[in-house]
Amino acid sequence: EKAGNSTVMEEMRLNKYLSDCGVCSRREADRLIEEGKVLVDGVPAVMGVKIEGTETVVCDGVTVSGRKKEKKVLLAVNKPRGIVCTTSDKDRAENIVEFLHYPTRIYPIGRLDKDSSGLILMTNEGDIVNKILRGSNNHEKEYMVRVNRPLTEEFLEQMRSGVEILDTVTKPCTVEKTGGYTFRIILTQGLNRQIRRMCDALGYRVVSLKRVRIMNIRLGDLRTGSYREVTGEEWAELERLLADSSNNPGGSREKTAAADEPVKRERKKTFSRKERKLPGGEKEKAPSGEKRIFRTPLRHYEAPEEGQERRNVFHRDRKKD
């Protein structure tokens, strides 16, 4: 729309606005908003707020300028151990943005924990972030892992079939033994420290973990601490793979097909009572899935007549119930 000589954009969610400005991903924007680090016209923003672009937006102490048409950037980075992929690290370790010091404002697509190394993608394109990360899109991520004791076929089969962690069971995945202590694993979901937790649940400890591929982007012989731009056929192939992917933020909060969801443990429903007696000795059963609430009937106190002994008129013979 145009109003006089000024241009007003359509209303847009604040997290998308920050993503389009190249400040951070939508997920990171949501985290900053929840922490009260984003101000709109001097007022702390709330989740889900929309803006028109005429407001003054300050993110983490820095004023955000309007959306700019910048060259699309996608970097493949070989992250060293000791570098974190979030600005909220409790250890105050150097984060990946500070480490690269890239001239264009970019942010990581997902995370690779501090003790892990290997491939991480960095971009200023907010729309592709959720398409790559969302578990229901089933995009592959490949890792090379070394553990602290010899591998067994039982361990490998359990890893392939699914391991119970974080109140869920991991999706079936590809696991291939590459040495006495090493294996290759390909995941299509990204639970927090998933591989480390899976190994720990089976009595193993991860010694080293390196990501070598995200979808069609491979780490190759890229030196540790270096990066390269994803361009040409590699970028085109990535866009082709993402064409039918959903970019709705929220991941597991969205309803997806049963095949795309981790297997949840069934919990038995409990009720305060399953049935109660009705007049005439019949029983009334609580409908399935419905919790029945029982309230104590009102009882009135009657004062004793003159000369009559005071007694507890509320007393009930429990044997008759």
PAFI-328721 format. One record per residue (C-alpha): x, y, z; residue in three letters. Coordinates in steps of 0.1 Angstrom, whole numbers, padded with zeros to 4 digits, always signed. Example, Ala and Ser with C-alpha at 12.3 -4.5 7.8 and 13.67 -1.06 7.14 Angstrom:
PAFI-328721
+0123-0045+0078ala/+0137-0011+0071ser/
END
This chain:
PAFI-328721
+0000+0000+0000glu/+0011+0036-0005lys/+0001+0065+0017ala/+0013+0097+0002gly/+0050+0094-0005asn/+0056+0068+0022ser/+0054+0031+0017thr/+0039+0009+0044val/+0044-0029+0042met/+0017-0054+0050glu/+0016-0065+0087glu/+0042-0091+0094met/+0051-0112+0125arg/+0080-0098+0143leu/+0100-0130+0142asn/+0097-0131+0104lys/+0106-0094+0102tyr/+0138-0100+0122leu/+0146-0130+0100ser/+0141-0111+0068asp/+0163-0083+0081cys/+0191-0109+0085gly/+0192-0105+0123val/+0186-0141+0132cys/+0164-0171+0124ser/+0127-0172+0134arg/+0134-0196+0162arg/+0162-0174+0176glu/+0139-0144+0173ala/+0112-0162+0193asp/+0138-0169+0220arg/+0150-0133+0221leu/+0114-0121+0223ile/+0106-0145+0252glu/+0137-0132+0270glu/+0125-0096+0267gly/+0154-0086+0245lys/+0133-0072+0216val/+0117-0038+0219leu/+0091-0023+0196val/+0088+0015+0200asp/+0105+0011+0234gly/+0081-0016+0247val/+0091-0052+0252pro/+0076-0073+0224ala/+0053-0103+0230val/+0052-0135+0211met/+0031-0134+0179gly/+0031-0096+0177val/+0028-0081+0142lys/+0044-0049+0129ile/+0040-0027+0099glu/+0076-0016+0094gly/+0071+0020+0106thr/+0080+0010+0142glu/+0115+0013+0158thr/+0127-0022+0165val/+0156-0028+0189val/+0170-0064+0191cys/+0194-0072+0219asp/+0204-0036+0222gly/+0209-0030+0184val/+0184-0010+0164thr/+0172-0030+0134val/+0171-0012+0101ser/+0143-0019+0076gly/+0144-0050+0054arg/+0170-0048+0027lys/+0174-0067-0005lys/+0207-0085+0001glu/+0224-0111-0019lys/+0214-0146-0007lys/+0242-0161+0014val/+0245-0198+0022leu/+0278-0209+0037leu/+0291-0244+0045ala/+0312-0241+0077val/+0335-0267+0093asn/+0329-0258+0130lys/+0357-0266+0154pro/+0350-0281+0188arg/+0346-0255+0215gly/+0325-0231+0194ile/+0288-0228+0202val/+0259-0221+0178cys/+0239-0199+0201thr/+0244-0165+0217thr/+0231-0177+0251ser/+0259-0201+0260asp/+0263-0203+0298lys/+0300-0209+0295asp/+0304-0176+0276arg/+0322-0195+0248ala/+0328-0179+0214glu/+0298-0184+0192asn/+0299-0193+0155ile/+0289-0158+0143val/+0317-0141+0162glu/+0341-0168+0151phe/+0334-0163+0113leu/+0331-0125+0114his/+0314-0126+0080tyr/+0307-0092+0065pro/+0270-0099+0059thr/+0248-0107+0089arg/+0242-0144+0089ile/+0230-0170+0114tyr/+0233-0208+0118pro/+0207-0232+0105ile/+0202-0254+0136gly/+0229-0262+0161arg/+0259-0284+0165leu/+0268-0287+0202asp/+0300-0273+0217lys/+0318-0306+0220asp/+0310-0316+0183ser/+0326-0305+0151ser/+0319-0306+0114gly/+0293-0292+0090leu/+0270-0264+0099ile/+0251-0241+0074leu/+0250-0203+0078met/+0226-0181+0059thr/+0207-0148+0058asn/+0177-0166+0042glu/+0151-0171+0069gly/+0127-0191+0047asp/+0150-0221+0043ile/+0158-0225+0079val/+0126-0242+0091asn/+0124-0262+0058lys/+0157-0278+0066ile/+0152-0282+0103leu/+0117-0294+0107arg/+0116-0331+0115gly/+0085-0338+0096ser/+0103-0329+0064asn/+0126-0359+0069asn/+0158-0343+0056his/+0190-0363+0062glu/+0219-0353+0084lys/+0250-0376+0084glu/+0275-0380+0113tyr/+0307-0399+0120met/+0309-0411+0156val/+0336-0427+0178arg/+0326-0443+0211val/+0345-0454+0242asn/+0342-0492+0238arg/+0339-0518+0210pro/+0307-0518+0190leu/+0284-0548+0191thr/+0258-0559+0167glu/+0232-0556+0194glu/+0241-0519+0199phe/+0240-0511+0162leu/+0206-0528+0158glu/+0192-0509+0188gln/+0205-0476+0173met/+0188-0484+0140arg/+0155-0494+0155ser/+0151-0465+0179gly/+0162-0456+0214val/+0141-0443+0242glu/+0153-0408+0252ile/+0136-0375+0263leu/+0102-0392+0268asp/+0100-0405+0233thr/+0115-0432+0210val/+0138-0420+0182thr/+0129-0426+0146lys/+0144-0456+0128pro/+0177-0445+0112cys/+0206-0458+0091thr/+0236-0470+0111val/+0268-0485+0095glu/+0298-0498+0114lys/+0330-0482+0100thr/+0355-0496+0126gly/+0358-0513+0160gly/+0348-0481+0178tyr/+0334-0460+0150thr/+0301-0458+0131phe/+0282-0437+0106arg/+0247-0426+0114ile/+0221-0408+0092ile/+0192-0390+0111leu/+0161-0374+0099thr/+0152-0357+0132gln/+0171-0334+0155gly/+0164-0339+0191leu/+0187-0322+0216asn/+0221-0340+0217arg/+0203-0369+0202gln/+0233-0392+0192ile/+0250-0386+0226arg/+0218-0394+0245arg/+0211-0425+0224met/+0246-0439+0230cys/+0244-0430+0267asp/+0211-0449+0270ala/+0228-0480+0257leu/+0258-0478+0279gly/+0282-0461+0255tyr/+0299-0427+0257arg/+0306-0406+0226val/+0343-0397+0223val/+0340-0376+0191ser/+0312-0366+0169leu/+0315-0350+0135lys/+0287-0340+0111arg/+0297-0346+0075val/+0265-0339+0055arg/+0233-0320+0056ile/+0210-0331+0027met/+0231-0327-0004asn/+0257-0304+0012ile/+0288-0323+0021arg/+0317-0313+0043leu/+0343-0328+0020gly/+0379-0318+0026asp/+0370-0283+0040leu/+0396-0274+0066arg/+0385-0270+0103thr/+0375-0234+0110gly/+0370-0226+0073ser/+0339-0220+0052tyr/+0329-0220+0015arg/+0299-0205-0003glu/+0272-0228-0015val/+0265-0218-0051thr/+0256-0231-0086gly/+0244-0266-0090glu/+0247-0274-0052glu/+0224-0245-0043trp/+0200-0254-0071ala/+0198-0291-0059glu/+0192-0279-0024leu/+0163-0257-0035glu/+0149-0286-0055arg/+0150-0309-0024leu/+0133-0281-0003leu/+0105-0274-0029ala/+0079-0295-0012asp/+0090-0289+0024ser/+0070-0270+0049ser/+0086-0239+0065asn/+0060-0235+0093asn/+0079-0228+0125pro/+0071-0248+0155gly/+0084-0283+0146gly/+0069-0308+0169ser/+0042-0284+0181arg/+0025-0288+0147glu/+0003-0318+0140lys/+0019-0341+0115thr/+0013-0375+0100ala/+0018-0404+0124ala/+0047-0417+0104ala/+0066-0384+0107asp/+0063-0382+0145glu/+0084-0400+0171pro/+0067-0429+0188val/+0052-0417+0220lys/+0049-0439+0251arg/+0012-0446+0259glu/+0001-0433+0293arg/-0029-0450+0310lys/-0057-0426+0320lys/-0067-0427+0356thr/-0099-0416+0373phe/-0107-0406+0408ser/-0134-0433+0407arg/-0146-0456+0380lys/-0181-0461+0392glu/-0204-0451+0420arg/-0236-0465+0435lys/-0270-0452+0425leu/-0302-0456+0445pro/-0315-0491+0442gly/-0280-0506+0442gly/-0273-0500+0405glu/-0239-0488+0394lys/-0231-0458+0372glu/-0199-0461+0352lys/-0178-0432+0343ala/-0178-0427+0305pro/-0144-0436+0288ser/-0120-0407+0288gly/-0142-0386+0312glu/-0130-0377+0347lys/-0159-0378+0372arg/-0159-0352+0400ile/-0175-0361+0433phe/-0186-0334+0457arg/-0196-0338+0494thr/-0234-0330+0498pro/-0243-0300+0519leu/-0252-0308+0555arg/-0269-0285+0579his/-0263-0281+0617tyr/-0294-0284+0639glu/-0291-0269+0674ala/-0302-0293+0702pro/-0335-0286+0720glu/-0335-0274+0756glu/-0325-0302+0779gly/-0314-0324+0750gln/-0277-0335+0749glu/-0256-0320+0722arg/-0247-0346+0696arg/-0229-0348+0663asn/-0257-0348+0637val/-0232-0350+0609phe/-0220-0385+0619his/-0226-0412+0594arg/-0223-0449+0600asp/-0195-0459+0576arg/-0205-0495+0576lys/-0238-0487+0558lys/-0220-0470+0529asp/
END
